[in-house]
Amino acid sequence: MTKSRSHKSHESHEKSSEMDAIEILMQDHRKVQKIFKEFEKSKDEMDDGDKAEMIRQGCMELKIHTQIEEEIFYPAARDAIDDEDLVDEAEVEHASAKQLIDELEHMEPGEDLYDARFTVLGEYVNHHIKEEEHSLFPEVKKAKLDLDELGRRMMQMKEKLQSEMGAEAGEHAAA
């Protein structure tokens, strides 16, 4: 019996499909931070097609992430924690990011302010990530929410949105 207890933390992370809500969100954070970092490092050497694809991918990841937060995670957090300001601020930050995403989706590489918009989006997102990970997530963890159940619901929605947005973006897996 002591053997199973010593491996408990390992067992809870064996399957990535069974991550809790905060682990899912943090994984998304690392993914978009990597895209922004790579863009800043390589934007001057990239051709327009590669740049457009990187920005499209970053925007799609953010749209999926913000939707699962707004529809599943934030309502649960709002009900569970005493500091509603944290969730209010996160939602306002999402609105700013969504505005930049919308502008980017209606632009082409080479247009004035195209690169600058994605850079500023990255700065907004990095600020938002820091706020969530240092303020909101610790409060949610203390609230004893069922983060595993939230995570299951979020993964279901995420997979559905990835499928829908992948099709919208014209990814031709079978065509």
Secondary structure as the mmCIF struct_conf table of DSSP 4:
data_model
#
loop_
_struct_conf.conf_type_id
_struct_conf.id
_struct_conf.beg_label_comp_id
_struct_conf.beg_label_asym_id
_struct_conf.beg_label_seq_id
_struct_conf.end_label_comp_id
_struct_conf.end_label_asym_id
_struct_conf.end_label_seq_id
HELX_RH_AL_P HELX_RH_AL_P1 THR A 2 SER A 6
TURN_TY1_P TURN_TY1_P1 HIS A 7 HIS A 7
HELX_RH_AL_P HELX_RH_AL_P2 LYS A 8 GLU A 11
TURN_TY1_P TURN_TY1_P2 SER A 12 HIS A 13
BEND BEND1 GLU A 14 GLU A 14
HELX_RH_3T_P HELX_RH_3T_P1 SER A 16 GLU A 18
HELX_RH_AL_P HELX_RH_AL_P3 ALA A 21 SER A 42
TURN_TY1_P TURN_TY1_P3 LYS A 43 GLU A 45
BEND BEND2 MET A 46 MET A 46
HELX_RH_AL_P HELX_RH_AL_P4 ASP A 48 ILE A 68
HELX_RH_PI_P HELX_RH_PI_P1 GLU A 69 PHE A 73
HELX_RH_AL_P HELX_RH_AL_P5 TYR A 74 ALA A 80
BEND BEND3 ASP A 82 ASP A 82
HELX_RH_AL_P HELX_RH_AL_P6 GLU A 84 GLU A 105
TURN_TY1_P TURN_TY1_P4 HIS A 106 HIS A 106
TURN_TY1_P TURN_TY1_P5 PRO A 109 GLY A 110
BEND BEND4 GLU A 111 GLU A 111
TURN_TY1_P TURN_TY1_P6 ASP A 112 LEU A 113
HELX_RH_AL_P HELX_RH_AL_P7 TYR A 114 GLU A 131
HELX_RH_PI_P HELX_RH_PI_P2 GLU A 132 LEU A 136
HELX_RH_AL_P HELX_RH_AL_P8 PHE A 137 LYS A 142
TURN_TY1_P TURN_TY1_P7 ALA A 143 LYS A 144
HELX_RH_AL_P HELX_RH_AL_P9 LEU A 147 GLU A 168
TURN_TY1_P TURN_TY1_P8 ALA A 169 GLY A 170
BEND BEND5 ALA A 173 ALA A 173
#
